[in-house]
């Protein structure tokens, strides 16, 4: 499938990596899989100087290849490649469910962050508190701090009292057999 829009080419490929990855040491297979995808896209998207740095893989494509570890990467993938100028951007054509949900979650997080940033900017511009309100808030905060300090002091006194009670209890009580010996004398 191929779409062309002013200097933008979009294609879908099914890339079989098994042959290239099979003859490589086990601990090098996932990096070799990534290199193989890039080489395939360089060849098929017609990048003249064969520079692998001009191929940018999507984050989810990378995660998909690494999902089973360095030793056992995926052996076949469906990729959507878009060529803009000399740069080729590749992404998975069909995301698995785990990655689909992860992508949606991250998009929601970004939207909420952007909305929160806009709200903060709008609040700062439209509404600035008068001096009196600021002073009242400062007085309230001071009162709350003082009350919290008093409560913390009471709790510390209580804990110290309990500790002292248990420490003195052990020292004042005499063992029974020493008491009997004193009576016999």
Wavefront OBJ file of the C-alpha trace (Angstrom):
o trace
v 0.000 0.000 0.000
v 1.475 3.339 -1.018
v 0.269 6.905 -0.482
v 1.951 9.970 -1.892
v 1.374 13.510 -0.704
v 3.574 16.446 -1.644
v 7.074 15.090 -0.995
v 5.775 12.511 1.503
v 5.741 8.788 0.788
v 3.937 6.309 3.049
v 4.255 2.533 2.672
v 3.504 -0.611 4.650
v 5.884 -3.569 4.728
v 5.920 -6.979 6.339
v 9.520 -7.574 7.366
v 10.788 -11.086 8.023
v 13.802 -10.891 10.313
v 14.263 -14.591 11.072
v 16.916 -15.272 8.430
v 19.171 -12.368 9.435
v 18.847 -12.859 13.193
v 19.220 -16.629 13.184
v 22.941 -16.709 12.444
v 23.914 -14.214 15.141
v 25.108 -14.872 18.693
v 22.216 -15.157 21.137
v 23.196 -12.081 23.140
v 23.247 -9.877 20.007
v 19.920 -10.810 18.421
v 17.673 -7.875 19.387
v 20.214 -5.227 18.288
v 20.691 -7.162 15.037
v 16.897 -7.200 14.550
v 16.768 -3.422 14.867
v 19.673 -3.018 12.462
v 17.951 -5.396 10.014
v 14.717 -3.340 10.086
v 16.691 -0.165 9.423
v 18.646 -1.778 6.556
v 15.407 -3.051 5.016
v 13.816 0.401 5.181
v 16.927 2.111 3.779
v 16.862 -0.250 0.819
v 13.133 -0.128 0.123
v 12.498 3.565 0.813
v 15.400 4.437 -1.529
v 17.750 6.404 0.667
v 20.678 6.963 -1.676
v 23.625 7.088 0.713
v 22.390 4.041 2.724
v 22.780 5.920 6.025
v 21.013 4.023 8.832
v 20.880 7.189 10.960
v 18.247 8.571 8.590
v 15.800 5.863 9.681
v 13.953 6.669 12.913
v 12.099 3.814 14.606
v 9.048 4.508 16.713
v 9.354 3.890 20.427
v 6.654 1.215 20.346
v 8.326 -0.594 17.448
v 11.511 -0.728 19.500
v 9.600 -2.021 22.541
v 7.889 -4.639 20.380
v 11.239 -5.937 19.135
v 12.722 -6.015 22.652
v 9.577 -7.409 24.360
v 10.916 -10.960 24.605
v 14.438 -9.917 25.558
v 17.771 -9.723 23.790
v 17.865 -13.424 22.944
v 14.489 -13.901 21.302
v 13.242 -10.858 19.339
v 10.091 -10.879 17.211
v 10.790 -12.480 13.830
v 8.119 -10.854 11.684
v 6.564 -7.424 11.873
v 4.238 -5.196 9.940
v 5.704 -1.706 9.628
v 4.303 1.574 8.332
v 7.096 3.765 6.955
v 6.777 7.453 6.075
v 9.490 9.216 4.098
v 9.726 12.988 4.492
v 12.682 14.390 2.596
v 15.616 12.130 3.471
v 14.303 10.931 6.832
v 12.217 7.774 7.163
v 10.018 7.330 10.237
v 8.826 3.790 10.970
v 6.091 2.615 13.329
v 4.177 -0.588 13.904
v 1.193 -0.879 11.594
v -0.777 -2.947 14.103
v 0.033 -2.401 17.761
v -0.479 -5.326 20.146
v -2.998 -4.678 22.931
v -0.399 -3.978 25.662
v 1.340 -1.326 23.572
v -1.969 0.105 22.352
v -3.146 0.693 25.925
v 0.243 2.071 26.943
v 0.161 4.555 24.055
v -3.363 5.696 24.952
v -2.375 6.152 28.608
v 0.642 8.275 27.681
v -1.404 10.403 25.274
v -3.971 11.084 28.022
v -1.177 12.028 30.417
v 0.269 14.474 27.900
v -3.148 16.041 27.277
v -3.799 16.480 30.996
v -0.371 18.033 31.448
v -0.970 20.477 28.613
v -4.411 21.411 29.976
v -3.018 21.917 33.483
v -0.275 24.159 32.102
v -2.826 26.263 30.233
v -5.001 26.583 33.339
v -2.075 27.742 35.485
v -1.065 30.358 32.947
v -4.657 31.597 32.681
v -5.007 31.824 36.483
v -1.791 33.784 36.855
v -2.771 36.301 34.200
v -6.421 36.859 35.138
v -6.402 36.711 38.897
v -3.809 38.114 41.279
v -4.648 38.123 44.990
v -4.873 41.462 46.804
v -2.401 42.194 49.608
v -5.040 41.745 52.358
v -5.890 38.204 51.293
v -2.197 37.303 51.185
v -1.727 38.629 54.733
v -4.773 36.707 56.010
v -3.480 33.489 54.456
v -0.056 34.039 56.026
v -1.660 34.524 59.479
v -3.713 31.329 59.059
v -0.636 29.373 58.037
v 1.269 30.609 61.087
v -1.582 29.574 63.422
v -1.716 26.123 61.815
v 2.044 25.722 62.207
v 1.909 26.706 65.887
v -0.942 24.281 66.600
v 0.910 21.501 64.794
v 4.039 22.201 66.864
v 2.025 22.098 70.110
v 0.422 18.766 69.117
v 3.792 17.296 68.181
v 5.223 18.419 71.548
v 2.370 16.742 73.430
v 2.880 13.521 71.508
v 6.620 13.578 72.211
v 5.987 14.132 75.941
v 3.567 11.216 75.981
v 6.072 8.925 74.252
v 8.872 10.028 76.625
v 6.606 9.330 79.620
v 5.870 5.818 78.371
v 9.564 5.163 77.805
v 10.453 6.439 81.266
v 7.722 4.315 82.852
v 9.035 1.140 81.255
v 12.661 1.965 82.067
v 11.997 2.688 85.742
v 9.774 -0.338 86.112
v 12.634 -2.677 85.342
v 15.094 -0.914 87.698
v 12.896 -0.538 90.812
v 11.601 -4.070 91.012
v 13.935 -6.442 92.820
v 14.138 -10.076 91.895
v 12.221 -12.342 94.306
v 15.113 -14.502 95.398
v 17.214 -11.514 96.558
v 14.298 -10.298 98.636
v 14.004 -13.689 100.380
v 17.705 -13.740 101.137
v 17.449 -10.341 102.818
v 14.587 -11.591 105.016
v 16.559 -14.645 106.152
v 19.466 -12.556 107.446
l 1 2 3 4 5 6 7 8 9 10 11 12 13 14 15 16 17 18 19 20 21 22 23 24 25 26 27 28 29 30 31 32 33 34 35 36 37 38 39 40 41 42 43 44 45 46 47 48 49 50 51 52 53 54 55 56 57 58 59 60 61 62 63 64 65 66 67 68 69 70 71 72 73 74 75 76 77 78 79 80 81 82 83 84 85 86 87 88 89 90 91 92 93 94 95 96 97 98 99 100 101 102 103 104 105 106 107 108 109 110 111 112 113 114 115 116 117 118 119 120 121 122 123 124 125 126 127 128 129 130 131 132 133 134 135 136 137 138 139 140 141 142 143 144 145 146 147 148 149 150 151 152 153 154 155 156 157 158 159 160 161 162 163 164 165 166 167 168 169 170 171 172 173 174 175 176 177 178 179 180 181 182 183 184 185
